[in-house]
């Protein structure tokens, strides 16, 4: 029973993040597309720092391992530290069903994109659609709390960075692990996300890569930049 509950925790938390790609900004603003020839591109060569732990008292689902990880070393770079800290705040808002908190940190073009895809839906209906599973997530988070476990969100690796003046995009790998003190457990695969800042890294907003990502990003970026940010990355944890 405990193993099944653990599997459900990860299933709902990770799959839920895939659904959440909307924002509270419905302004029909016109963007001047960011073009590749005006950008500085950085590609990171990073691997996940995996910290094995003692095994717990029960077998794990195949997609999980007994281990924990940690956030990448930002070496004092304030904009990167801001990204990781704000992503953790965003993840906390997701698990707490804090829609206003989520709006603050979700990608600002996403509602505009979904309004084009579903013109008959109101902003509130869009939020209801993309946050329909938060009650289940909350229940499973409560389960972890009852076991005296902590759910920890981490950003262990960056993939690519695109900078055009104050506009910054960073693609990164995210994960969670359950910290039960004597042991920890986590998925074997990262989720790929994109962070965007319009003020040089002071404030960030996020989107998880899914079937809508290209369309959302294309409202601000030309296709070459979208391809860089969404390209296949090594998400396996070894």
C-alpha positions as CSV (number, residue, x, y, z in Angstrom):
1,X,0.0,0.0,0.0
2,X,2.8,2.4,0.9
3,X,4.5,1.7,-2.4
4,X,1.3,2.3,-4.4
5,X,0.8,5.7,-2.6
6,X,4.4,6.7,-3.3
7,X,3.9,5.9,-7.0
8,X,0.7,8.1,-6.9
9,X,2.5,11.0,-5.3
10,X,5.1,11.1,-8.1
11,X,2.5,10.4,-10.8
12,X,0.3,13.3,-9.8
13,X,3.0,15.8,-9.0
14,X,5.0,15.2,-12.1
15,X,2.1,14.8,-14.5
16,X,0.4,17.9,-12.9
17,X,3.4,20.0,-13.8
18,X,2.9,19.0,-17.4
19,X,-0.6,20.4,-17.5
20,X,0.3,23.7,-15.9
21,X,1.4,26.1,-18.6
22,X,-0.9,29.1,-18.3
23,X,-0.7,32.5,-16.8
24,X,-2.9,35.3,-15.6
25,X,-1.9,37.8,-18.3
26,X,-4.6,37.9,-21.0
27,X,-3.4,41.1,-22.7
28,X,-3.5,40.8,-26.5
29,X,-0.1,42.5,-26.6
30,X,1.9,42.5,-29.9
31,X,5.4,41.1,-29.5
32,X,8.5,42.1,-31.5
33,X,9.9,38.6,-32.0
34,X,13.3,38.0,-30.5
35,X,15.7,36.9,-33.3
36,X,18.6,34.6,-33.1
37,X,21.1,37.1,-34.6
38,X,20.4,39.4,-31.7
39,X,21.1,36.8,-29.0
40,X,23.9,35.4,-27.0
41,X,23.6,31.6,-26.7
42,X,25.2,29.5,-23.9
43,X,25.0,25.7,-23.8
44,X,25.7,24.0,-20.5
45,X,27.4,20.7,-20.0
46,X,26.1,19.6,-16.6
47,X,25.2,16.3,-14.9
48,X,22.9,15.6,-12.0
49,X,24.7,15.3,-8.7
50,X,23.1,12.1,-7.4
51,X,23.4,11.3,-3.6
52,X,22.5,7.7,-2.9
53,X,20.8,7.0,0.4
54,X,19.9,4.0,2.5
55,X,17.1,1.9,1.1
56,X,13.7,2.3,2.7
57,X,11.5,-0.5,4.2
58,X,9.6,-1.2,1.0
59,X,10.3,-1.9,-2.7
60,X,10.0,1.1,-5.1
61,X,8.2,1.4,-8.4
62,X,10.5,0.9,-11.4
63,X,10.6,4.6,-12.2
64,X,12.0,5.6,-8.8
65,X,15.3,5.2,-7.0
66,X,16.5,5.6,-3.4
67,X,18.5,8.8,-3.7
68,X,18.3,12.6,-3.4
69,X,19.9,15.3,-5.4
70,X,20.7,19.0,-4.9
71,X,20.4,22.3,-6.8
72,X,23.2,23.1,-9.2
73,X,26.0,25.4,-8.0
74,X,25.3,28.9,-9.2
75,X,28.7,30.1,-8.0
76,X,27.1,33.3,-6.6
77,X,25.4,34.3,-9.9
78,X,22.4,36.3,-8.6
79,X,20.2,35.8,-11.6
80,X,20.6,32.0,-11.5
81,X,20.0,31.9,-7.7
82,X,16.9,33.9,-8.3
83,X,15.7,31.4,-10.9
84,X,16.1,28.4,-8.5
85,X,14.6,30.2,-5.5
86,X,11.6,31.4,-7.5
87,X,11.1,28.0,-9.1
88,X,10.8,26.5,-5.7
89,X,8.3,29.1,-4.7
90,X,6.3,28.3,-7.9
91,X,6.4,24.6,-7.2
92,X,5.2,25.2,-3.6
93,X,2.3,27.3,-5.1
94,X,1.4,24.3,-7.3
95,X,1.3,21.8,-4.5
96,X,-0.7,24.2,-2.2
97,X,-3.3,25.0,-4.9
98,X,-2.3,28.6,-4.7
99,X,-3.6,29.9,-8.0
100,X,-2.5,33.5,-7.4
101,X,1.0,32.3,-6.5
102,X,1.1,30.3,-9.7
103,X,0.0,33.2,-11.8
104,X,2.9,35.2,-10.5
105,X,5.4,32.6,-11.8
106,X,3.8,31.1,-15.0
107,X,4.8,32.1,-18.5
108,X,3.0,35.3,-19.5
109,X,2.2,34.3,-23.1
110,X,0.5,31.1,-22.2
111,X,-3.0,32.4,-21.6
112,X,-2.9,34.4,-24.8
113,X,-1.9,31.2,-26.6
114,X,-4.7,29.2,-25.0
115,X,-7.2,31.9,-25.6
116,X,-6.4,31.6,-29.3
117,X,-6.7,27.9,-29.1
118,X,-9.9,28.0,-27.1
119,X,-11.6,31.3,-27.9
120,X,-14.8,30.4,-26.1
121,X,-13.1,29.9,-22.7
122,X,-12.8,32.7,-20.2
123,X,-9.6,33.3,-18.3
124,X,-11.2,31.7,-15.2
125,X,-12.2,28.6,-17.2
126,X,-8.6,28.3,-18.5
127,X,-7.3,28.3,-15.0
128,X,-9.9,25.8,-13.9
129,X,-8.9,23.5,-16.8
130,X,-5.2,23.6,-16.0
131,X,-5.5,23.4,-12.3
132,X,-8.2,20.7,-12.1
133,X,-5.9,18.2,-10.4
134,X,-4.6,20.4,-7.7
135,X,-6.9,19.0,-5.1
136,X,-5.5,15.5,-5.7
137,X,-2.0,16.9,-5.5
138,X,-2.8,18.5,-2.2
139,X,-4.2,15.2,-0.8
140,X,-1.0,13.4,-1.8
141,X,1.2,16.2,-0.3
142,X,-0.8,15.8,2.9
143,X,-0.1,12.1,2.8
144,X,3.6,12.8,2.7
145,X,3.2,15.2,5.6
146,X,1.4,12.6,7.7
147,X,4.4,10.2,7.1
148,X,6.7,13.1,8.3
149,X,8.2,13.2,4.9
150,X,9.2,16.4,3.0
151,X,8.7,16.9,-0.8
152,X,11.7,18.8,-2.1
153,X,11.9,20.5,-5.5
154,X,15.3,20.8,-7.1
155,X,16.9,22.3,-10.2
156,X,20.1,20.2,-10.7
157,X,21.0,21.2,-14.2
158,X,20.8,23.9,-16.9
159,X,20.7,23.0,-20.6
160,X,20.7,26.2,-22.7
161,X,20.6,30.0,-22.2
162,X,19.4,32.6,-24.6
163,X,20.0,36.3,-23.8
164,X,18.8,39.3,-25.8
165,X,19.4,42.5,-23.8
166,X,17.2,42.1,-20.6
167,X,15.3,39.1,-22.1
168,X,16.7,35.9,-20.7
169,X,15.5,32.3,-21.4
170,X,17.1,29.3,-19.7
171,X,16.1,25.7,-20.2
172,X,16.7,23.4,-17.2
173,X,16.0,20.1,-15.7
174,X,13.8,19.9,-12.6
175,X,12.9,17.1,-10.3
176,X,11.5,16.3,-6.8
177,X,12.5,13.9,-4.1
178,X,10.8,12.7,-1.0
179,X,13.1,13.2,2.0
180,X,12.2,10.8,4.8
181,X,15.4,11.6,6.8
182,X,16.8,8.1,7.0
183,X,16.3,7.6,3.3
184,X,15.1,9.6,0.2
185,X,13.5,8.6,-3.0
186,X,13.1,10.3,-6.4
187,X,12.2,9.6,-10.1
188,X,14.8,8.4,-12.5
189,X,14.0,11.1,-15.0
190,X,14.0,14.9,-15.0
191,X,11.3,17.2,-16.3
192,X,12.5,19.7,-18.8
193,X,11.4,23.3,-18.1
194,X,12.0,26.8,-19.4
195,X,12.5,29.9,-17.3
196,X,12.0,33.4,-18.7
197,X,13.0,36.8,-17.3
198,X,12.2,40.1,-18.9
199,X,14.5,42.1,-16.5
200,X,17.9,40.5,-16.7
201,X,17.2,37.7,-14.2
202,X,15.5,39.5,-11.3
203,X,12.1,37.9,-11.8
204,X,11.3,34.6,-13.5
205,X,8.4,32.8,-14.9
206,X,8.2,29.1,-15.9
207,X,6.7,26.6,-18.3
208,X,7.2,22.8,-18.5
209,X,7.9,21.4,-21.9
210,X,4.8,19.8,-23.4
211,X,2.8,19.8,-26.6
212,X,1.9,23.5,-26.3
213,X,5.4,24.8,-25.6
214,X,6.4,25.6,-29.2
215,X,3.2,27.5,-29.8
216,X,3.5,29.5,-26.6
217,X,7.2,30.4,-27.1
218,X,6.6,31.3,-30.7
219,X,4.6,34.3,-29.6
220,X,7.9,35.9,-28.4
221,X,10.7,34.1,-30.2
222,X,11.5,33.1,-33.7
223,X,11.6,29.5,-34.6
224,X,15.4,29.1,-34.3
225,X,15.3,30.2,-30.6
226,X,12.3,27.9,-29.9
227,X,14.2,25.0,-31.3
228,X,17.2,25.7,-29.0
229,X,15.1,25.9,-25.9
230,X,12.9,22.9,-26.6
231,X,15.4,20.5,-28.2
232,X,15.8,17.0,-26.8
233,X,18.0,16.9,-23.7
234,X,19.4,14.1,-21.6
235,X,16.8,13.8,-18.8
236,X,17.9,10.4,-17.5
237,X,19.4,10.3,-14.0
238,X,22.3,7.9,-13.6
